[in-house]
Amino acid sequence: MRDMRKVKNRHIFELDNKQMVLAFAGLIVIGLLVFSAGVMVGSKAAKDKMLAMAKKEDLRVKIKAPSLLEEKKIKDEASIPKKIEKALSEEQNVDNTAKTVASPTPEKTSTPAGLKKSSQPAVSLKKEEKVDKADPQPPMEKEAWFIQVASFQSVDDANRRAKELKGSGYKVLVVKADIPGKGAWYRVRLGPFNSVDKAKALALKVEKKEKTSTFVTKGLIP
């Protein structure tokens, strides 16, 4: 009988240990569930906090935006007079160029059928044509380079020297110059030349051959 009691008591003790193990495992499972639930709740709370902060930032930007727009509007209003002034100056320049480019001659107009042409405009056109033919525009004066060999107060001396140089094969001309306080002088020159280099090269040859001093100058072609 004693052995049976010992066995029974031992069997009850073993069952109690299993229950404790199961209870401990259940506690672990419950703890994990609570932990995961806490993590989920915490992440959601963090997301809600971030959304709230983003809304606050948007609200701050919206509050600040009107001031920025107002500053831009003030700057635009300040720049309007300058833009108007610039546009007016450009329009005035365009009008001036259009006036200079516009032709002064009157436009030809066609007469309608059934009306006689007036003879007076034709007469005035003929007069204008005669004036144009009688008074042609003077040609433009051209400049060139010359070698001045000598200058005399007497035109006879200048012509004599020019004749000597012509005999040597040079192209010579005598130019009259009125100098204030000194009167009229007659300059003997060789040329004309298209470039200063050609004039200088020939001036050196003339100085050696004619044994005289020269200098290169610019003047009008007669």
C-alpha positions as CSV (number, residue, x, y, z in Angstrom):
1,M,0.0,0.0,0.0
2,R,2.8,2.3,0.8
3,D,4.4,1.7,-2.6
4,M,1.1,2.5,-4.4
5,R,0.8,5.8,-2.5
6,K,4.4,6.7,-3.5
7,V,3.7,6.0,-7.1
8,K,0.5,8.0,-7.1
9,N,2.1,10.9,-5.4
10,R,5.0,10.8,-7.9
11,H,2.5,10.7,-10.8
12,I,0.8,13.8,-9.5
13,F,4.1,15.6,-9.1
14,E,5.1,14.9,-12.7
15,L,1.8,16.3,-14.0
16,D,2.4,19.5,-12.1
17,N,5.7,20.0,-13.8
18,K,4.2,19.7,-17.3
19,Q,1.6,22.2,-16.4
20,M,4.3,24.6,-15.2
21,V,6.2,24.1,-18.5
22,L,3.0,24.8,-20.5
23,A,2.2,27.8,-18.4
24,F,5.7,29.2,-18.9
25,A,5.5,28.6,-22.6
26,G,2.1,30.4,-22.7
27,L,3.6,33.3,-20.8
28,I,6.4,33.6,-23.4
29,V,3.9,33.5,-26.3
30,I,1.7,36.1,-24.6
31,G,4.8,38.3,-24.0
32,L,5.8,38.0,-27.7
33,L,2.3,39.0,-28.7
34,V,2.4,42.0,-26.4
35,F,5.8,43.0,-27.6
36,S,4.8,42.9,-31.3
37,A,1.7,44.8,-30.6
38,G,3.7,47.4,-28.8
39,V,6.1,47.7,-31.7
40,M,3.2,48.1,-34.2
41,V,1.6,50.7,-32.0
42,G,4.9,52.6,-31.6
43,S,5.5,52.6,-35.4
44,K,2.0,53.9,-36.0
45,A,2.5,56.6,-33.4
46,A,5.8,57.6,-35.1
47,K,4.1,57.8,-38.5
48,D,1.3,59.9,-37.0
49,K,3.9,62.2,-35.5
50,M,5.8,62.6,-38.8
51,L,2.5,63.4,-40.6
52,A,1.6,66.0,-38.0
53,M,5.1,67.6,-38.4
54,A,4.7,67.6,-42.2
55,K,1.3,69.3,-41.9
56,K,2.8,71.9,-39.6
57,E,5.6,72.6,-42.1
58,D,3.1,72.9,-45.0
59,L,1.1,75.3,-42.9
60,R,4.2,77.4,-42.2
61,V,5.0,77.5,-45.9
62,K,1.5,78.6,-46.7
63,I,1.6,81.3,-44.1
64,K,5.0,82.6,-45.4
65,A,4.0,82.3,-49.1
66,P,1.7,85.5,-49.1
67,S,4.6,87.6,-47.8
68,L,6.9,86.3,-50.6
69,L,4.2,86.9,-53.2
70,E,3.7,90.4,-51.9
71,E,7.5,91.1,-52.1
72,K,7.5,89.8,-55.7
73,K,4.5,92.0,-56.5
74,I,6.2,95.1,-55.1
75,K,9.4,94.4,-57.2
76,D,7.3,93.9,-60.3
77,E,5.4,97.1,-59.7
78,A,8.7,99.0,-59.2
79,S,10.2,97.6,-62.5
80,I,7.1,98.5,-64.6
81,P,8.1,102.2,-65.1
82,K,11.6,101.1,-66.3
83,K,10.1,98.6,-68.7
84,I,7.7,101.3,-70.1
85,E,10.5,103.8,-70.5
86,K,12.6,101.2,-72.3
87,A,9.7,100.2,-74.6
88,L,9.1,103.9,-75.4
89,S,12.8,104.5,-76.2
90,E,12.9,101.4,-78.5
91,E,9.7,102.6,-80.2
92,Q,11.2,106.0,-80.8
93,N,14.4,104.5,-82.2
94,V,12.3,102.4,-84.6
95,D,10.3,105.5,-85.7
96,N,13.6,107.4,-86.3
97,T,15.1,104.6,-88.4
98,A,11.8,104.3,-90.3
99,K,11.9,108.0,-91.1
100,T,15.5,107.8,-92.4
101,V,14.8,104.7,-94.5
102,A,11.5,106.0,-95.9
103,S,11.8,107.3,-99.5
104,P,11.2,111.0,-100.0
105,T,9.8,110.4,-103.5
106,P,6.0,110.4,-103.8
107,E,4.2,107.1,-104.5
108,K,2.6,106.5,-107.8
109,T,-1.2,106.4,-107.6
110,S,-3.4,104.8,-110.2
111,T,-6.3,107.0,-111.5
112,P,-9.7,105.4,-111.6
113,A,-11.5,104.7,-114.9
114,G,-13.6,107.5,-116.3
115,L,-11.5,110.3,-114.9
116,K,-9.0,112.4,-116.9
117,K,-5.4,112.5,-115.8
118,S,-4.2,115.9,-114.7
119,S,-1.4,117.4,-116.8
120,Q,0.2,119.4,-114.0
121,P,2.0,116.5,-112.2
122,A,3.5,115.5,-115.4
123,V,4.9,119.0,-116.0
124,S,6.4,119.0,-112.5
125,L,8.0,115.7,-113.0
126,K,9.6,116.9,-116.2
127,K,11.0,119.9,-114.4
128,E,12.5,117.7,-111.7
129,E,14.1,115.5,-114.4
130,K,15.6,118.6,-116.0
131,V,17.0,119.8,-112.6
132,D,18.5,116.4,-112.0
133,K,20.2,116.4,-115.4
134,A,21.4,119.9,-115.1
135,D,22.8,119.7,-111.5
136,P,24.5,116.3,-111.1
137,Q,25.9,115.4,-107.7
138,P,29.7,116.1,-107.4
139,P,31.9,113.0,-107.3
140,M,33.3,111.9,-103.9
141,E,36.9,113.1,-103.4
142,K,39.4,110.3,-102.9
143,E,42.6,110.4,-100.7
144,A,45.9,108.8,-101.6
145,W,49.6,108.8,-100.6
146,F,52.1,111.2,-102.1
147,I,55.9,111.8,-101.9
148,Q,56.6,115.5,-101.4
149,V,60.0,116.4,-102.9
150,A,60.1,120.2,-102.7
151,S,58.0,123.3,-101.9
152,F,58.4,126.8,-103.5
153,Q,56.8,130.2,-103.1
154,S,57.3,130.8,-106.8
155,V,55.1,128.7,-109.2
156,D,57.8,129.0,-111.9
157,D,60.3,127.3,-109.6
158,A,57.8,124.6,-108.7
159,N,57.1,123.9,-112.4
160,R,60.8,123.9,-113.3
161,R,61.4,121.2,-110.6
162,A,58.4,119.2,-111.7
163,K,59.7,119.2,-115.3
164,E,63.0,117.9,-114.2
165,L,61.4,115.0,-112.2
166,K,59.1,114.2,-115.2
167,G,62.2,113.9,-117.3
168,S,63.5,111.2,-114.9
169,G,60.3,109.2,-115.5
170,Y,58.3,110.2,-112.4
171,K,54.6,111.0,-112.2
172,V,54.7,114.6,-110.9
173,L,52.0,117.2,-109.9
174,V,52.2,120.7,-108.4
175,V,49.8,121.4,-105.5
176,K,49.0,125.0,-104.3
177,A,48.7,125.5,-100.5
178,D,47.6,128.7,-98.8
179,I,49.5,128.9,-95.4
180,P,48.3,131.5,-92.9
181,G,50.9,134.2,-92.4
182,K,53.1,132.8,-95.2
183,G,51.0,133.1,-98.2
184,A,50.8,130.7,-101.1
185,W,53.3,127.9,-101.5
186,Y,53.6,125.4,-104.4
187,R,54.4,121.8,-103.4
188,V,56.0,119.4,-105.8
189,R,54.8,115.8,-105.2
190,L,55.1,112.4,-106.7
191,G,52.2,110.1,-106.9
192,P,49.5,109.2,-106.1
193,F,50.0,105.8,-104.4
194,N,47.4,103.3,-103.1
195,S,49.5,102.3,-100.0
196,V,51.9,104.0,-97.8
197,D,54.4,101.1,-98.2
198,K,54.8,101.7,-101.9
199,A,55.2,105.5,-101.3
200,K,57.9,104.9,-98.7
201,A,59.8,102.4,-100.9
202,L,59.9,104.9,-103.8
203,A,60.8,107.8,-101.5
204,L,64.0,106.0,-100.5
205,K,65.0,105.5,-104.1
206,V,64.2,109.1,-105.0
207,E,66.4,110.4,-102.1
208,K,69.4,108.3,-103.3
209,K,69.0,109.1,-106.9
210,E,68.0,112.8,-106.7
211,K,70.1,113.5,-103.6
212,T,67.3,115.4,-101.8
213,S,65.1,114.9,-98.7
214,T,61.5,113.7,-99.1
215,F,58.6,112.8,-96.9
216,V,55.4,110.8,-97.4
217,T,52.1,112.6,-96.9
218,K,48.4,112.0,-97.5
219,G,46.3,114.2,-99.7
220,L,43.4,114.5,-102.1
221,I,43.7,113.2,-105.6
222,P,43.2,116.2,-108.0
